[in-house]
Each structure stands twice: as structure tokens, then as C-alpha cells.
């Protein structure tokens, strides 16, 4: 076997195409958009490079010159841990443990040479919301940005010595399923009777200006401390602008107290149900296919992106009232055609969010593992801290 760093356009193309060949017989695999993957590895399209980040990619070939594996490794300047930690991801490999271990070794050796003491994987060269974690349960079609891999990958990671750093759950429930936790119903009643609280969907006229501002206010109070980063209005405006082609205003819901935003959830149509028809290519033909299916075969699945309640209102029933209001105002109407709701990326370090999903009578539908490998094998392993 021979491993080579990706340094040419032809090798970069092969980095994408080898995965398509590997999964060609897997009916549930959906090819990611080529531009989403390739764009991560160029300074022009990934701002992390301008912040000092580094990345390398490798291809693994057999004796006949056929590509049998790939891997990438990353240094992210914002990953601040008790020990310097790098990342490895975009791992693909035939069912051969020696090949897999060679790929892991290659990523490890480069990260060690850069002063790292551990590596997390499989992870993304960017934010956690995409390409993060190894699928270990729930081998159905992946949601957009979520990894899908062969079941035998779990054996590779755990045999090599990776340990579970945290688990990521995807919860699912039927949109019109009438069953909710009775305690949620009870907590919602008092809040919904209080005229100072208003719960409503976002208006079309608010998507460009007010919605990003509302979102930023709640997110920075509810999430910034745990995520280690506050959002600017510029960043939230960009986020909403990127979502604009797929936004359904009925899926974005806010709670207000005396006119100030205190809670929200943002859902989108699950766009992998459209991207699966374009084979990774958003060229002219791909765009036409996307528009055609969006118009005549729209997704029946809604995907939960993010949910938040400002700290002063947590544990007081606001989240319950918002959900019950949404049920009555929008979700249970006959004109609402979405059938299922999936809530992606619920970390097992976030018990509050897990409880919200359970109160919704949602069940765990898929599980991903994010692993950590300590280079010093005598050092004690610690899992991700639990959010309080």
C-alpha cells in the first residue's frame, strides 16, 4: 500500500470520487455536494486558513494503483483544550483494518509533528454542525451535513484505540403525533395565559432584518457561554442569507416577553431529500433538478437546526409554551404537509436539550460518536464536560 498527500487538482478530484465509488451500491448514502467538501480545503472559501488553521489530505492506494482509502487532518486555532488537540475526518476506507490503521497513523503523525497531543475524529475542518461524528446506529438516509458511513468503521476506530468523547443523537417524532409529555402541557398553561408572552412564526418581511437580530440576542445569552463564541449581527445576517433559498417561514418560531425575544427554534426543510437527486453537482443540470423536486416533490421532513431559551427564562415553562403554541398555531393544521421532525446533533453532554426532545415524545433515531485518541496512551481519558 502507498499513501500520498493530496497536492494536485486530479488528486483533489479523486478525494471526492473515491467515496462515490465506495458507496455506489449503498441505497441510503447520499453524496455530499462536491463544493461543500472541496471548499473546506481552500483559503478562498474557508476563512479558518486566515486565522492560522492548517489541513492536509491523503489518498491510500493498493498495489494495483487503485484508491482504497482517504483521510484528512486539521489544526483549528479555536480548539482550546486541556491538551492541544487536532482533528481527523473525511475518512473512507475499504474493509481492511491494515489500510484503516495506516490512514489513522498518517493523520496522527502529522498532528504530532505540529505539537498536538490528541486527535478527535471523525470531525470537520470547521464548525460542528456539519460532517461531525461516526454513524453507529440508524443507517437510514443522512440529513444534510450529517455523515453516513459503513458499520465496519466503528470497529476500525475502537480497535485503533479511539474512545468515545461524546455521542450525538438524532431524535425523531411525527409532526402530527398528538402525544406530548403531560408535564409539558401543564407547564405551558400558565405561560400561555400571561399576556406579556407572545409566540409566533417569523414573518417574511422579518427574515432579512429582524429575524437575524432576534436570533443573535437569544443565542448569545443561551448558547455563547457553552459554545465558547458569541455571534455578531454580521454573522447571523450571513447565516440567514445562506438559508434564504430554502427557508419556510412557518418553520421559524420565536417567543417574546414584553416585546423582547426570549426563545426560538429554527427548522428547515430537510434538503438532502432534494440534494440526493443531483449526485453532488450543483451545476446547471443539478440546479434544475433541485428546483424541479423542490417544486413538485418537496421534502416531507423538517429538520430542527437550533433551539434556545435565554437563561432568565429557562426552567419556567417557556420552551413548553412555545412548542404548544406552535402545535396549535401551525403544525396541527391540515394545510401543514410536513410529516416528520428530526432534531439533529443533540450531544449527550447537553441533558437539558435531551429532556426537551423526550418531552416532545421524540425518540432517538440515529447515533453518531465523536471519538478522541490520546497520543500519550498512559494519560487518563476524560469525556466532554456536561453542560449545566
N, C-alpha and C positions, 0 to 999 in steps of 0.2 A: 504494500500500500504506500501511496505517496500523498503528502499533504502540501498544498501550495496556497500562498496568500493571494487573495483577490486583488489584482493590480491593473487589470485591463478591462475595457468595455465588454469583451467577449466573456471573460470570467464573471463579470457582474451579471451579465445576462444568464449565464449558466447557473449562478447562485439562485435565480428565480426559477428557471426552467427545470432544474433537477427535482425540486419539490413537486412540480406539476406532474412529472413522470412518476415519481414515487407514489403519489396518491391517485393516479389515473383510474384505478379500479374501485376507489372508495366513494360510494354514493353520497356520504354525508359530509365529505370535505368540500369546502367552498374556497376557491382560490382567492387569496387576498389581492387587492389591487396592486399591480406592479409598482405604481408610483408611490404607494403608501410605504412599501418596503424599501425600494431603492432610494427614495428621498431621504431616508434616515441617515444615509451614509455619505451625504454631500453637504459641505458647508453652506452652499447656496440655499438649501432647503431645510437645514437643521441648525437652528440658532445655537445649539449646545456647543458646537465647534468654536463659536466666537467667545464662549465662556471657559474655554480650556479643555473641553471634553475630547476624548480620543476613542477611536474604534478601529478594529481590524476584522477582516473576514477571511475565512479559509475554505477551500474545497478539498475533499478527500477522494482520491482516485484508486481504483483497483489495478491489478497488474495489466489488465487489458486497456487501461486508459479510460474506463467508464467512471463517471462520478457516482460515488456511493454514499457521500455524506457532505454536510456543510456545518459551519458554526461561525458565530461572531462573538467578539468580546469587547467590552466597553469600560471606559473610565468616565464617570459622571461627577463633575465638580461639586454637585449639591448633595451627593450621597455621603452624609456625615454620620459615621457610626463610631462605636467604641473602638473598632479596629478599621483600618482602611479597607473598603470593600468595593470590588469591581463587579461587573455583571457579564453573564454569557447568555446568549439567546440565539434565536433563529436556527436552532439545532434541528437537523434532519439527518436520518441515517437508516440504512438497510438494517435488517435484523441480524446484527453481528456485533457482539459485545466488544471484540477487539477494536473494531472500527470506531465504535462509540467512545471507548476509553481513549483512543488516540485523539479524537476531537476534543474531549474534555481536557486531556493533558496539554494540548496545544493552547487552549484558552487560558488554562491555569498558569502555564509557564510564562506567557506574555504578561499576564496580570501581576505575577510575582516580580517580573523584571521591572515593572512600573511601581513597585513598592506596595502592592496590595497584600493583604493578609487573609482575604476570604473572597469568595465569589458567590453571587446569588444567581440562580437560574431556574428555568429559562425566563429571562426578562427582556424588556425592550430597551432600546437606546433612546430613552425619552421618558415620558410620563407613564404612570402605572395603568392608565386607563386602556392601553392597547398592548397586545402581544405579550401578556404577562401571565406566567404560570403554566404548569403542565396539566393537561386534562387527564384525570384519573378515573372519573366516573361521569356517565351521561354522554355517551358517544352519539349524540344526535347532531344535526346541523349547527355549526357555530354561529353565534351572534357576531355582528360586525366588530372587528378588532379583537376578538377573543380567539385564543389558539385552539387548534384541533390537531391531534397527533395520534399516532398508533399507540395502542395499550402497552406494547412491549417497552416503550420509552421509560415507563415508571421503573422497571427492573434495572435499566441502564443507570438511571440516576441514583437509585438507592444502593445498588451493588457497588458503585464507584465510591460511595461514602457521603453523598449529599444527604442532608437531614431536612425535615420539613420546618421551614422558618415560619410560614403561616399558610392557612388554607383560604381559598376564595370560593364562596358559594354563589351559585346562581339559583334564585328562588323563582317559582312559577305559581300562578293561580289563574283560574278562569276569570275573565273580566266581569262577567255577569253572575259568577258564583255568589249566591246570596249569603253565604256563611262567613261571618266575621267573629272575632273573639267578643263575647258579650261584654267583657270589661272595657273594650274599646268603645262599644256603643254607649256604655254608661258614662265614661269619661268625656265623651263628645257632647253629651246633652247640655251640661252647664255652660260650656264654652259657646255652643251654637245659640244659646239663649241670650248671651251677652251682646248687646248692640255695638259694643266697641270693637268686636271682631267681625271681620268680613273675609270670606273665602271666595275666590273667583278665578276663572280661567284668564289667561293673558289675552288682551285684545290685539288684533292685527296691527292696529296703529301704534301699539306699545313695543312691538318686537325690536325695532331698530334703536329706540332710545330708552324708554323706561324699563323694559324687561332686564337688560344688562345691568342697569343701576340697582334695581331691586335685588337681583341675584347676587351681585357683589356685596351688598350690605349684609345679607343674611349669611352668605358663605363665609365672609371674613370673620364674622362673630361665631359661627357654628363649627367651622372646619379648619380655619387657618392655623390654630394652635397645634392641632394633631397632625396636620399635613406639613407643617413647617414652612408655609408660604401663604402670604396674603395675595389676593388678586387685585390688579388695578382695573380701572374702568376701561382702559385701552384693551387689556387682555379679555375682559368679558365682552366688549363690543366685537372683538375679533372672533370669539367663540360663537356668538350668536350669528355673526355674518357667515361663518362657515356652515352653520346648521341651517341657514335660511332656505336652501333648496329642498330640504326635507321636513321642515318644521310643520307640524299640525298644531295650531293654537289651542285646540281642545286638549292637548296633552301636557300643557304647561299651566301649572296651578299655583297660586300664591295665597298666603294668609297675611292679613293686615290687622294691626291693633292700633286704633286711633289714627289710622291713615298711614302708619309706618309698617314696612314689610317685616314680618317676624318668622315666616316659614315659606317653604316652597317644595315642589317636586317638579322635575323636568323629565318627561318621557319623550321618545321619538318613535316613529315607525321603525321597525327592525329592518334596516336597509340591506342586510345581507340577503334578504328574501328577494331583493332586486339585483344585487351585485352577482348573485350566483349565475345569472344569465350572460354575463359579459366576459367571463373567462380571464379576469384580471386586467382587461384592457378597456380603459375609458377613452378610446379613440372615437372617431365619428360613429362607427358602427356600434361600439359599446354604449355611447351616449343615446343613440336612437333606441337600442334595446332597453336601456334604463327607463327612458321616457315612456316607451310603449307599455312596459309592465307596470310602471307607476300609475299610468292612466287606466289601464284595463285589467290589471291583475295586482292591485295594491296589497301591501302586507296586511295580514290579519293579526299580526303580533305587535304589541307595543313594548318598547324596551325602556326600563327605568334607568336613567343616567345618574341622577343625583337627587338627594333628599336632605333637607336641613331645617332645623329649628334653632333660633338663637337661644343661647344658654338661659336667659332670664325666663324663658317660656317652656323650657324642657321639663318633662315630667309632670306637666299640668293639664295634659289632655289636648293641647293644641294640635299635635300631629294626628290624634284620633279625630278631632273635629274636622280638620282639613280633608282627611280621607273620606269621612262620612259625607261631607258636603259634596265632594267630587262624585261619590257614588250616586247621590240623589240628583245632582245638577246635570251630570254628563254621562257617566259610564252606564247607568241603567236605562238610558233612553233607547228606544228601538232603533233610532237613526244612527246609533254608535255601533260601528261594524267590527271593531277590534274584538278578537275572541280570547286572546291570552295576554297576560302581562308577565314579562320576565324581568327580574331585578338582578342585574349583573354585579359582580365584583363586590360581594359583601364579605369583607375579611373576618376571619374568626377572632380577630383582635378587636372587633367592634360589636360588643354584645348588645348595645343599645339598638343598633340597626338590625341585628338579628332578631331581637324581640319585636320590632316593628313588623318585620316580614312574617313572623309567626302569628302576630295578632291579626294580620291580614288573611290568615289561614292559607298562606303560601307555603309550599314545601320545597325542600332542596332538590333541585332538578339536575344540577351539574356541580362537580367539584374539581377545582384546579389546585395544585400545590405549587407554592413558590419555595424552592429549596435554597439552602445555604451550605457551602462547603468551606470549612476552615482549613487553611493550609497547614497550620500547626495542629496536628492530629491529637496532641495532648491537651490542648486548650479546651475548657468546658464550653459546651454549646448552649446558647440561650435563644429562646424563641422571641418573636416580635412582641414588644410590650403591648399590654391590653389598654385600649382607650378607656379612660374613665368617664 
